[in-house]
């Protein structure tokens, strides 16, 4: 049956199981929007194309399915760039569809023409320029396959206006991808397994470092069984949080720049690092020259280009984490590592615990209070927290204890401010049954707060917790520590968020005392619609501990006494 | 050290950009890159020379494989291979020097491809060293213009190109060429 490229596009998206797309129309994509009338796919109208990409990203991370964003040519497409790069750095499977000027006009600097395949080449896993209707079906099927297989990532499909309008025969059946060079499924050799097992079974002070890969490959149970059988403690990266239950006795929490002090010290004193689906980011290693110098290193990773990139390893197992763990499990010996675990426990005790949430209510509202109380209030009730980037993100990672995968959605690799609200909207669209909280700073929220209108128009209940300290807090903290307290360009004026929310038709309340935190959270949960809470917290609080950029992982800046010491003693 | 990669890619628009962009993006410096057709119309072949240590070379290979349009990569640096560069060198050749230049060309088994009143253009094919050598001895006469193709390389014996990839097969899930037991451990 003869169909237009635009019709084929929507049919192929349906064949991929797409039910929701996030987008913004415009001239070069209008034929596709016109053909939406033949499709059952729900289109969410965003307020800025960056929002569409973050929503698709949030949708993908919450559901494990591919998220789809759509925009017009030129500025529509270039507005997507930040969201695409965010998905790239965090291996999130999204497909971005952009309109392009007619194929005859390409290269002529036509109205709203931008070379978006050229622009996004280094920040997509792959991209396509489609110039005729007969390429649409195959391209869509390849785009979804590439985005979701191997190490996931964003794929952009740029479709010229005439490709959307022209017709070709399409029988409505899925087209097989033809990717002769693409090989996402690698597996280690028996010899490599053997070497890894020898190291694991001989180690006296091993530690597992698990990252986003644990969630992406669905290896939670395998890793847990592995850790329990061999009695190996587990540290997580920011994106790994939720991949291993925080309440598990072997859980050591988050590692890295603002990670748990005992875990960073554990890594530095270990004799074996078992890195699972993580990539030794500089925020995780500190200075690589002094990183875990006494430890042998095993790296289980799906992307072999990550091997020996940042940290040189002794054994690399290149393959899907879940498959590799299943192969390893039967041969991992149960071992008594009580001494090592007890030693780590003692380090925990030695450490100045950042328990400022235990401080008495003396009128100061700390962000840690807010996160801690939010956690107490929402724990165990299918809650997904989506954070922005900065201090609040680190406090969330420290004080909100995630038990389940895909319950923390955050921009890790790119560190994209403005991510939280749109991503949270995508999360809610993917998981309507879940309670979704966007935890944001006053800075990042103002970057994409226009998406509140999208949230309201779509009738999606996302609760927004603004950790409002009147500064670009993390930058201020760096200025405090490393730039002689020269608070240049970090004091931040914000609108009255309560009035702002009111203008959007969102219920809201401002909170300044700790005693008000729980009631506010409770009322947000009970309210049958989105709610915004403006938590006005201590202005010059900092995130501790902190490994300064370039410092060794065990050289941490600690919270100055007496605050924490008091709490730890108590 | 200089590593020589033979890279088979799908013969599609934009693939050269993807490969070149990868080296720029990952901060590897290309010494030379040549690309041309192969015996199969759907496949192009590149010879890329790049300065990299052993670890970097392994990562370059891995990064190349991450490009969806790349079919097959082989680092032939440590393997028995033939590599050829072609140069055209325009040398100032007045009446006095002309016979000397011709003599030098013949010693290097180079051919004169153009003769002008005040110049000779010499074509030479060979390894880079040989071409560098000719260039060195011609320099005193005055090299007016020079162009080189960059290296093309091929493994000796039956293995390699003749067993190269077929772009028509494979559905993307399975590798066309199984990796030769490459271990990424150190």
Interface residues (C-beta under 8 A of the other chain):
Chain A: X117 X118 X121 X122 X125 X126 X129 X142 X145 X146 X176 X177 X178 X179 X180 X181 X182 X183 X184 X185 X186 X189 X191 X192 X195 X303 X304 X305 X307 X308 X309 X312 X313 X314 X315 X316 X318
Chain B: X9 X10 X14 X17 X18 X21 X25 X55 X58 X59 X62 X63 X65 X66 X67 X68 X69 X70 X71 X72 X165 X166 X167 X168 X169 X170 X171 X172 X173 X174 X175 X176 X179 X181 X183 X184 X185 X186
